[in-house]
């Protein structure tokens, strides 16, 4: 397993690359959590992004998860604006 976390616009984005249960690559996982206030909770979570698509490398899986996490944060900020 490979994990990374970043903070972006009031959210923590946790991304992971999990070894595929059928071998042959990595699946992408994502959790987006509001950082503070009454909304401090998991805002989005998916441990099989892209329907469990398998990426050849952990870096590719994590890159995809990070893009999806940032898209989610941008959408939440647009709704709040």
DAQUI-V445914 format. One record per residue. N is the residue number from 0. PSI is psi in whole degrees, -180 to 180 (999 if undefined). NEAR is the number of other ideal C-beta (glycine too) atoms within 10 Angstrom. Layout:
{{N;PSI;NEAR} {N;PSI;NEAR}}
This chain:
{{0;144;9} {1;135;15} {2;155;12} {3;149;15} {4;146;12} {5;162;12} {6;133;9} {7;119;16} {8;48;12} {9;9;14} {10;148;20} {11;130;18} {12;120;22} {13;123;18} {14;151;24} {15;155;21} {16;117;24} {17;137;18} {18;131;15} {19;137;15} {20;-19;8} {21;13;9} {22;-173;7} {23;51;8} {24;-166;17} {25;143;23} {26;157;23} {27;141;27} {28;150;21} {29;137;22} {30;130;18} {31;127;22} {32;133;16} {33;139;16} {34;-36;12} {35;179;7} {36;-171;8} {37;-18;6} {38;16;12} {39;88;11} {40;172;8} {41;120;11} {42;-27;15} {43;142;16} {44;135;11} {45;121;16} {46;7;12} {47;59;12} {48;150;20} {49;38;14} {50;33;7} {51;18;13} {52;142;14} {53;124;17} {54;152;20} {55;-32;10} {56;157;12} {57;-38;19} {58;-40;13} {59;-43;15} {60;-43;27} {61;-35;21} {62;-43;16} {63;-47;20} {64;-41;25} {65;-42;18} {66;-45;14} {67;-39;19} {68;-44;24} {69;-37;16} {70;-43;11} {71;-46;18} {72;-45;20} {73;-41;12} {74;-41;11} {75;-40;18} {76;-36;13} {77;-38;8} {78;-39;7} {79;-22;8} {80;999;5}}
